Amino acid sequence: MAIPRYNNRGFTLVELLVAILVMTVGLLGLLKAVEVATVQNLQNQMRDEGIQIAEGELNHLRAIPFDAISTCLSAPSNPGCSGTPATYRYAAMSVPGKLRGAGKPYTVTRSTIASSDGSAVDLGVRVKWPFKNMSTSHEVHTVRGS
């Protein structure tokens, strides 16, 4: 009985090992791409939540009657007055996040800056939140006149 020189009925062990290696490298690259997309998605959702918090606080400040808005011109002895004489900073407050039930806190800082003649006020809200040991923030402003 003669043994054929070439056997074309299957793969050799070396071909199988090379194929497994190529597939493993490809799947690891795909796994890293999924991880990057997930982190970017989470970061975008946290930013959107921070923007919603800032807009809500700014709308709350807008709803206050103009004469009731605290400024350093109206209360210069207030300890919240800092920087220029017309700048007033409210005490920072913490708002719990609702994203994926994690409850990461957002730090909200509100400020009012009165114009030199007191006829207008710049209302500002800054929201800060931690993400992967980095601090990220979003700030919104509007001007309100008397």
Secondary structure, 3 states (H helix, E strand, C coil): CCCCCCCCCCCCHHHHHHHHHHHHHHHHHHHHHHHHHHHHHHHHHHHHHHHHHHHHHHHHHHHCCHHHCCCCCCCCCCCCECCCCCEEECCCEEEECCHHHCCCEEEEEEEEEECCCCCEEEEEEEEEEEECCEEEEEEEEEEEEC
